Amino acid sequence: MSFCEHCDGQRFDRAQVLRTLRAIRRSLPRRGRTGLADAALAAAIAAVRAMEIPHIEPLDEESGEEIVH
């Protein structure tokens, strides 16, 4: 499956955010890790993973509107 340049960029950005959140979560000291901080990071990771990123086509030449698919 191939993606347009726009979608590739968004997929890359989302992957970077997920890697950063996971790294932050791993960097928390195991002993001092509070359930609240870990739960907040887990929720943020789940939210980013679940995001639907629409694919926006350039303007439709006939109607002059963007097409989302």
C-alpha positions as semicolon CSV with decimal commas, in nm:
position;residue;x (nm);y (nm);z (nm)
1;M;0,000;0,000;0,000
2;S;0,137;0,340;-0,083
3;F;0,043;0,675;0,060
4;C;0,058;1,022;-0,086
5;E;0,319;1,262;0,042
6;H;0,065;1,426;0,277
7;C;-0,037;1,096;0,439
8;D;0,322;0,976;0,463
9;G;0,406;1,294;0,651
10;Q;0,119;1,254;0,893
11;R;0,202;0,888;0,954
12;F;0,564;0,987;1,022
13;D;0,457;1,265;1,261
14;R;0,226;1,030;1,450
15;A;0,500;0,767;1,476
16;Q;0,738;1,029;1,618
17;V;0,484;1,130;1,882
18;L;0,428;0,766;1,981
19;R;0,803;0,698;2,006
20;T;0,849;1,008;2,222
21;L;0,564;0,918;2,457
22;R;0,693;0,562;2,493
23;A;1,044;0,688;2,564
24;I;0,913;0,923;2,832
25;R;0,717;0,637;2,986
26;R;1,027;0,413;2,989
27;S;1,240;0,691;3,139
28;L;1,025;0,718;3,450
29;P;1,204;0,555;3,741
30;R;1,039;0,222;3,819
31;R;1,039;0,287;4,192
32;G;0,909;0,642;4,179
33;R;0,666;0,577;3,899
34;T;0,325;0,677;4,019
35;G;0,019;0,502;3,891
36;L;-0,123;0,838;3,787
37;A;0,175;0,938;3,568
38;D;0,193;0,594;3,406
39;A;-0,183;0,590;3,347
40;A;-0,170;0,939;3,192
41;L;0,107;0,836;2,950
42;A;-0,072;0,511;2,866
43;A;-0,390;0,708;2,792
44;A;-0,198;0,955;2,573
45;I;-0,037;0,669;2,378
46;A;-0,374;0,501;2,328
47;A;-0,532;0,828;2,215
48;V;-0,263;0,898;1,957
49;R;-0,277;0,540;1,826
50;A;-0,654;0,564;1,788
51;M;-0,649;0,894;1,597
52;E;-0,800;0,881;1,255
53;I;-0,601;1,101;1,026
54;P;-0,809;1,192;0,723
55;H;-0,653;1,192;0,383
56;I;-0,718;1,521;0,210
57;E;-0,705;1,534;-0,166
58;P;-0,618;1,858;-0,339
59;L;-0,903;2,076;-0,455
60;D;-1,157;1,911;-0,680
61;E;-1,125;2,094;-1,006
62;E;-1,500;2,085;-1,076
63;S;-1,637;2,194;-0,740
64;G;-1,330;2,373;-0,601
65;E;-1,352;2,184;-0,270
66;E;-1,113;1,955;-0,086
67;I;-1,203;1,588;-0,088
68;V;-1,152;1,387;0,230
69;H;-1,124;1,010;0,203
